[in-house]
Every structure is written in structure tokens, then in C-alpha cells.
Amino acid sequence: MKKKLQHPVQSPRWYGSKEVAAILDTEEWRIRNFGSKLYGLEAQIKSPGSGNRKRYFFDVVLKLAVANELYSAHVSPIGIKAALKLIKDQKLIEKWIASFGGDGHVPEMVLSLDVRIITSEQDGQEVKRLERIWNVFDAAQSAKLTQDFSECGAVAISLPLIPLWDSVVRRMTDLEAKGKI
């Protein structure tokens, strides 16, 4: 008899580093690295015994997916931690998960990095520094921001969260159906 699979959003199960690496199609060492204080994604469960026994619940797997994408875009650990803090503070994962019980409609959420040059005076001299600000926009706002950045020669990071998280759920479901996780 075939086991009925629960949608990952509804499942209380946890995932080990090896399973998360398979879900995100990345190396296990990267997942273990993200699961440190440096990124603010410590494992929720640390099993006793020797070896790596870190366990992550579904919402953290989604954050690990964001961290993995930003890491691939060469964002620093400090930048990744700031982006993940924004996702947590704005309860974006909770809003996305809540959509599964309702009409299924979630407004597009695009994580964007805004880079500004701030000029200030220090010891009588003009000092310029870069200020990085993470924001979440809908698709139209993000497209306008990206166009504005390209016109002034700046590089921006724009990461659509909903398609990323949907792809994580599809991959989880596929791997569970095949008995690989």
C-alpha cells in the first residue's frame, strides 16, 4: 500500500542537512555552513551523538533556499543574514503558508537589494560609503526598481520568493514520492 504524502506546508516533519542539500540541489557542507550563527539559521533540533545531526523544519528549509540563492549570487554572509532577518520580520513565509488554506492567492514577493551611496562629512572631509537596504516588493515595483538601477549603472539583486519556494515544495514532494528523503 502506498503511503499518502502530506504537502510539506502541512507536514510537521524535519529535514536533515543531507536531505536539505538534496532538496536544494547543493552540497551538504553549504547547508551545514548556513546552519551556523553567522547566517542566523541555526538548526532547530540538534540530535545527540557524534557527527552532523542538525535538523530543520519546513520554514527554515525555505530560508535555506533563499540563503543558497543569495550565496550563489556572491552576497556576503552579513548581507544574507540581513535578507533573512527581513523575511522573518515581515513574516513572509507565514503569509505564503497561510495562502494554502485560503483562495491560494499570494501577492508576488520579490526580495530586492537597494544600494545607495551615502555622503557624509568626517573630520572635515567628505566620506562616501555604500548602504545596502533589503526590501520586499511586488512584481511591478521590483521591475521599476530594476529599470531605475540599470539606467544609472547600478547592479541590483532581485529574487522572486514565491517561485523559489514553490520549486522547493515541488522538489520535496518529488523526492519524498521517490523515497529519496
C-alpha positions in Angstrom: 0.0 0.0 0.0 1.3 3.4 -1.0 1.9 5.9 1.8 -0.1 9.1 1.4 2.2 12.1 1.2 1.4 15.2 3.1 2.0 18.6 1.5 5.3 19.9 3.1 3.4 23.0 4.3 1.1 20.8 6.4 3.8 18.3 7.5 5.4 18.6 11.0 8.5 16.7 9.9 12.0 17.9 9.9 14.8 17.5 7.4 18.5 16.7 7.9 21.3 18.5 6.3 21.7 15.8 3.7 18.0 15.9 2.8 18.0 19.7 2.6 21.1 19.5 0.3 19.2 17.1 -2.0 16.1 19.3 -2.0 18.1 22.5 -2.9 20.4 20.5 -5.2 23.5 21.8 -3.5 26.4 20.5 -1.4 25.8 19.3 2.2 28.7 21.4 3.5 26.9 24.5 2.3 23.8 23.6 4.3 25.8 23.0 7.4 27.6 26.3 6.9 24.2 28.1 6.6 23.1 26.4 9.8 25.5 28.5 11.8 25.1 31.7 13.9 26.9 33.5 11.1 23.8 33.3 8.9 21.2 33.2 11.7 19.8 29.9 10.6 20.8 27.5 13.4 19.2 24.1 13.3 16.0 23.7 15.5 17.0 20.2 16.6 20.5 19.0 17.3 20.4 15.3 17.9 22.8 13.8 20.4 25.7 11.6 19.3 28.6 12.1 17.0 28.5 13.6 13.5 26.3 16.1 12.0 22.8 15.7 13.3 21.2 19.1 12.6 17.5 19.1 11.7 15.5 21.8 10.1 11.7 22.3 9.9 10.0 23.4 6.7 10.1 27.2 7.2 13.9 27.0 7.8 14.3 24.9 4.6 12.7 27.9 2.7 15.1 30.3 4.4 18.0 28.0 3.4 16.8 28.1 -0.2 17.0 31.9 -0.1 20.4 31.8 1.6 21.6 29.4 -1.1 20.4 31.6 -4.0 22.0 34.7 -2.4 25.2 32.8 -1.8 25.3 31.8 -5.4 24.9 35.5 -6.3 28.0 36.2 -4.2 26.2 38.1 -1.4 28.2 38.2 1.8 27.2 36.4 5.0 26.2 39.7 6.5 24.1 40.5 3.5 22.4 37.1 3.6 21.7 37.4 7.3 20.1 40.8 6.8 17.9 39.5 4.0 16.8 36.5 6.1 16.0 38.9 9.0 13.8 40.9 6.7 11.9 37.8 5.7 11.5 36.8 9.3 10.5 40.3 10.5 7.9 40.7 7.7 6.6 37.2 8.3 6.8 36.5 4.6 6.9 32.7 5.0 3.9 32.8 7.3 1.9 34.8 4.7 2.9 32.4 2.0 1.9 29.4 4.1 -1.4 31.0 5.1 -2.3 31.2 1.4 -2.6 27.4 1.2 -5.7 27.4 3.5 -7.5 30.2 1.6 -8.0 31.1 -2.0 -4.4 30.2 -2.8 -3.6 33.7 -4.0 -0.4 35.3 -2.7 0.8 38.6 -4.0 4.2 38.3 -5.7 7.1 38.9 -3.3 10.4 39.9 -4.7 13.4 40.3 -2.4 15.5 43.2 -3.7 18.8 44.8 -2.7 18.9 48.6 -2.9 22.4 50.0 -2.9 22.9 53.7 -2.2 26.0 55.9 -1.9 25.7 58.0 1.2 28.0 61.0 1.5 28.8 62.4 4.9 31.5 64.6 6.4 34.0 63.2 8.8 36.9 65.2 10.3 36.3 67.9 7.7 36.5 65.5 4.7 33.8 64.2 2.5 33.4 60.4 3.0 31.3 58.2 0.8 30.0 54.8 1.8 27.7 52.2 0.4 24.5 51.5 2.2 22.7 48.3 1.4 19.0 48.0 2.1 16.9 44.9 1.6 13.3 45.4 0.6 10.4 43.2 -0.5 8.3 44.5 -3.4 5.5 43.2 -5.6 6.4 42.3 -9.2 5.6 45.8 -10.6 7.6 47.7 -8.0 10.5 45.3 -8.5 10.5 45.8 -12.3 10.5 49.6 -11.9 13.4 49.4 -9.4 15.4 47.2 -11.6 14.9 49.5 -14.6 15.9 52.5 -12.5 19.1 50.7 -11.4 20.0 49.7 -14.9 19.6 53.3 -16.2 22.0 54.6 -13.6 24.5 51.7 -14.0 24.0 50.1 -10.6 23.7 46.4 -10.0 20.7 45.2 -8.0 19.7 41.8 -6.8 16.2 40.7 -7.4 14.9 37.4 -6.1 11.3 36.3 -6.7 10.4 34.4 -3.5 7.2 32.7 -4.4 8.6 30.8 -7.5 11.6 29.8 -5.4 9.5 28.5 -2.5 7.1 26.7 -4.9 10.1 25.0 -6.5 11.3 23.8 -3.1 7.9 22.3 -2.4 7.8 20.6 -5.8 11.3 19.2 -5.2 10.4 18.0 -1.7 7.3 16.3 -3.0 9.2 14.6 -5.8 12.0 13.3 -3.6 9.5 12.1 -1.0 7.5 10.2 -3.6 10.7 8.5 -4.9 11.7 7.6 -1.3 14.9 9.7 -1.5 14.2 11.8 1.5 
